[in-house]
Amino acid sequence: MNSPAMTGPIVSLRALARDFEQGGERIEVLRGVNLDVMPGEIVALLGPSGSGKSTLLQAVGLLEGGFSGSIRMAGVDASDITAAERTTLRRDHLGFIYQFHHLLPDFTALENVVLPQLLIGKPRREAEERAAHMLGALGLSHRLTHRPSQLSGGEQQRVAVGRALVNAPKMVLADEPTGNLDEKTADKVFAQFVDLVRNQGSAALVATHNERLAARMDRVVRLHEGRIEQV
């Protein structure tokens, strides 16, 4: 569960930059991004496809290197720690939701949500109870024993939401979490996601190109030409 409330940002980015070599050209994707996300705050990251939203989330999620600038997560400077310490920071403080659910196909809905709890040492019975409660809150009490192939797209994404939130991370990173769903299902899944995030006091950074969904969050920032603009 979450540790005592922080007074400073849960995530703080300063002068974050990332470029790539493509066809002999240097392409700047992020160009000095500055961004703070406060505990409990839900922030929409707006931008069209290709604007660098996913790259920014990968940076915040400590998923790859090659970035310049600084990333502080839960008060820890990520540039000053080992790869093993970054893994621990991700495990203990972050939850991830992607456009495609990436559920383990041979595991039931319940087992997919149990697994991240076992990875932090929670006893199986307690993990199963917590997973069942989380999936129940997402309207999936009747689908606990179903595998992903037996679930609809919206149900699969709700399991992915449950998996990301079950350890009550300080920060949830969501990359177009409803982008693969029809509008009605997307609205329902997103509403459940926001309710759960708020109820457990997590922060969230949600990349989207959907301005209608972005307007339902606490704050909107836009990624434009590799820099953050407040909206």
C-alpha positions as CSV (number, residue, x, y, z in Angstrom):
1,M,0.0,0.0,0.0
2,N,1.0,3.7,-0.2
3,S,3.5,4.9,2.3
4,P,2.8,8.2,4.2
5,A,1.8,11.1,2.1
6,M,4.6,13.1,0.3
7,T,4.6,16.9,0.4
8,G,6.7,17.3,-2.8
9,P,6.1,16.0,-6.3
10,I,5.8,12.3,-6.8
11,V,7.5,12.8,-10.2
12,S,9.7,15.7,-11.1
13,L,11.3,16.1,-14.6
14,R,13.9,18.8,-15.3
15,A,15.4,19.5,-18.8
16,L,14.5,16.0,-19.9
17,A,15.7,15.4,-23.5
18,R,15.8,12.4,-25.8
19,D,16.9,12.2,-29.5
20,F,17.2,9.3,-32.0
21,E,19.3,8.6,-35.0
22,Q,17.1,7.8,-38.0
23,G,18.3,7.6,-41.6
24,G,21.5,9.5,-40.8
25,E,19.4,12.3,-39.2
26,R,19.2,13.3,-35.6
27,I,15.6,13.6,-34.5
28,E,14.8,15.4,-31.2
29,V,11.8,13.9,-29.6
30,L,12.0,15.5,-26.2
31,R,13.6,18.9,-25.9
32,G,14.0,20.0,-22.3
33,V,10.8,18.8,-20.7
34,N,10.0,20.2,-17.2
35,L,7.0,18.6,-15.4
36,D,5.9,18.0,-11.8
37,V,3.1,15.6,-10.9
38,M,1.9,15.9,-7.3
39,P,0.7,13.1,-5.1
40,G,-2.9,12.2,-5.9
41,E,-3.0,14.4,-9.0
42,I,-4.3,13.0,-12.3
43,V,-2.6,14.7,-15.3
44,A,-3.6,14.4,-18.9
45,L,-0.7,14.4,-21.4
46,L,-2.1,15.5,-24.7
47,G,-0.5,15.3,-28.1
48,P,-1.0,13.8,-31.5
49,S,0.5,10.4,-32.5
50,G,4.2,10.7,-32.9
51,S,4.5,13.7,-30.6
52,G,6.6,11.8,-28.0
53,K,4.0,10.9,-25.4
54,S,5.1,7.3,-25.2
55,T,8.7,8.3,-25.1
56,L,8.0,10.6,-22.2
57,L,6.1,7.8,-20.3
58,Q,9.0,5.4,-20.9
59,A,11.3,7.9,-19.4
60,V,9.1,8.5,-16.3
61,G,8.7,4.7,-16.0
62,L,12.5,4.2,-16.0
63,L,12.1,1.7,-18.8
64,E,15.0,2.7,-21.0
65,G,18.1,4.9,-21.0
66,G,19.5,7.4,-23.4
67,F,17.8,10.4,-21.8
68,S,19.6,13.6,-20.6
69,G,18.3,15.8,-17.8
70,S,16.9,14.6,-14.5
71,I,14.1,12.3,-13.3
72,R,13.1,12.2,-9.7
73,M,10.7,9.6,-8.5
74,A,9.3,9.6,-5.0
75,G,12.2,11.8,-4.0
76,V,14.9,9.6,-5.5
77,D,17.2,10.8,-8.3
78,A,16.9,8.1,-10.9
79,S,20.2,9.0,-12.5
80,D,22.1,8.2,-9.3
81,I,20.9,4.6,-8.8
82,T,21.8,1.2,-10.2
83,A,19.7,-0.8,-12.7
84,A,18.6,-3.0,-9.8
85,E,17.5,0.0,-7.8
86,R,15.5,1.3,-10.7
87,T,13.8,-2.0,-11.0
88,T,12.9,-1.8,-7.3
89,L,11.7,1.8,-7.7
90,R,9.4,0.7,-10.6
91,R,8.1,-2.3,-8.6
92,D,7.4,-0.4,-5.4
93,H,6.0,2.9,-6.8
94,L,4.7,2.5,-10.4
95,G,1.8,0.9,-12.2
96,F,1.6,0.7,-15.9
97,I,-1.4,0.6,-18.3
98,Y,-1.0,0.4,-22.1
99,Q,-3.3,0.7,-25.0
100,F,-3.1,-3.1,-25.5
101,H,-3.7,-5.0,-22.3
102,H,-0.7,-7.3,-22.4
103,L,-2.3,-9.8,-20.1
104,L,-0.7,-13.2,-19.6
105,P,-2.8,-15.4,-21.9
106,D,-2.6,-18.6,-19.8
107,F,-3.6,-17.0,-16.6
108,T,-7.2,-16.2,-15.5
109,A,-8.3,-12.6,-14.8
110,L,-7.8,-13.2,-11.1
111,E,-4.3,-14.7,-11.6
112,N,-3.2,-11.8,-13.7
113,V,-4.0,-9.4,-10.8
114,V,-2.6,-11.7,-8.2
115,L,0.8,-12.0,-9.8
116,P,2.1,-8.4,-9.2
117,Q,1.2,-8.8,-5.5
118,L,3.2,-12.0,-5.2
119,L,6.2,-10.2,-6.7
120,I,6.3,-7.8,-3.7
121,G,5.9,-10.7,-1.3
122,K,2.2,-10.6,-0.4
123,P,0.8,-14.0,0.8
124,R,-1.2,-15.7,-1.9
125,R,-4.5,-15.9,0.0
126,E,-4.3,-12.1,0.8
127,A,-3.3,-11.4,-2.8
128,E,-6.3,-13.4,-4.1
129,E,-8.7,-11.6,-1.8
130,R,-7.3,-8.2,-2.9
131,A,-7.4,-9.2,-6.6
132,A,-11.1,-10.3,-6.3
133,H,-12.0,-7.1,-4.5
134,M,-10.3,-5.0,-7.2
135,L,-11.9,-6.9,-10.1
136,G,-15.2,-6.7,-8.3
137,A,-14.8,-2.9,-8.2
138,L,-14.3,-3.0,-11.9
139,G,-17.5,-5.0,-12.5
140,L,-15.7,-8.3,-13.2
141,S,-16.8,-10.5,-10.2
142,H,-18.4,-12.9,-12.6
143,R,-15.2,-13.2,-14.8
144,L,-12.5,-14.0,-12.2
145,T,-11.8,-17.5,-13.7
146,H,-11.9,-16.5,-17.3
147,R,-8.7,-16.2,-19.4
148,P,-8.1,-13.2,-21.6
149,S,-9.3,-14.9,-24.8
150,Q,-12.7,-15.4,-23.1
151,L,-13.0,-11.7,-22.2
152,S,-14.2,-8.8,-24.4
153,G,-11.8,-6.0,-25.2
154,G,-13.3,-3.8,-22.5
155,E,-13.1,-6.6,-19.9
156,Q,-9.5,-7.3,-20.8
157,Q,-8.6,-3.6,-20.3
158,R,-10.4,-3.5,-17.0
159,V,-8.2,-6.5,-15.8
160,A,-5.2,-4.5,-17.0
161,V,-6.4,-1.5,-14.9
162,G,-6.8,-3.8,-11.9
163,R,-3.3,-5.3,-12.4
164,A,-1.8,-1.8,-12.5
165,L,-3.6,-0.5,-9.4
166,V,-3.7,-3.6,-7.2
167,N,-0.5,-2.7,-5.3
168,A,-1.7,0.9,-4.8
169,P,1.3,2.5,-6.6
170,K,2.2,6.1,-5.9
171,M,2.1,6.8,-9.6
172,V,0.2,5.2,-12.5
173,L,1.5,5.7,-16.1
174,A,-1.2,5.1,-18.7
175,D,-0.5,5.2,-22.4
176,E,-3.7,5.6,-24.4
177,P,-5.4,3.3,-22.0
178,T,-8.8,3.4,-23.8
179,G,-7.4,4.0,-27.3
180,N,-8.3,0.5,-28.5
181,L,-11.9,0.6,-27.3
182,D,-15.1,2.0,-28.8
183,E,-16.3,5.3,-27.3
184,K,-19.0,3.8,-25.0
185,T,-16.7,1.2,-23.5
186,A,-13.8,3.7,-23.3
187,D,-16.0,6.0,-21.2
188,K,-16.9,3.3,-18.8
189,V,-13.4,1.9,-18.4
190,F,-11.9,5.4,-18.0
191,A,-14.5,6.4,-15.4
192,Q,-13.7,3.2,-13.4
193,F,-10.0,3.9,-13.7
194,V,-10.3,7.5,-12.4
195,D,-12.5,6.4,-9.5
196,L,-10.0,3.8,-8.4
197,V,-7.1,6.1,-8.8
198,R,-8.8,8.8,-6.7
199,N,-10.0,6.4,-4.1
200,Q,-6.6,5.0,-3.3
201,G,-4.8,8.3,-3.6
202,S,-2.4,7.5,-6.4
203,A,-1.2,10.0,-8.9
204,A,-1.5,9.4,-12.7
205,L,0.0,10.6,-15.9
206,V,-2.3,9.6,-18.8
207,A,-1.1,10.0,-22.4
208,T,-4.0,10.5,-24.7
209,H,-5.1,12.4,-27.9
210,N,-8.7,12.4,-26.6
211,E,-9.4,15.9,-25.4
212,R,-12.9,14.9,-24.1
213,L,-11.3,12.4,-21.7
214,A,-8.5,14.8,-20.9
215,A,-11.0,17.4,-19.7
216,R,-12.1,15.0,-16.9
217,M,-8.7,15.0,-15.3
218,D,-7.2,17.4,-12.8
219,R,-4.8,19.1,-15.1
220,V,-4.0,19.0,-18.8
221,V,-0.5,19.5,-20.3
222,R,0.3,19.3,-24.0
223,L,3.5,18.0,-25.5
224,H,4.4,20.3,-28.4
225,E,7.6,20.2,-30.4
226,G,9.2,18.2,-27.6
227,R,8.3,20.6,-24.8
228,I,5.5,20.7,-22.2
229,E,2.9,23.4,-22.4
230,Q,0.3,23.9,-19.7
231,V,-3.3,24.0,-21.0
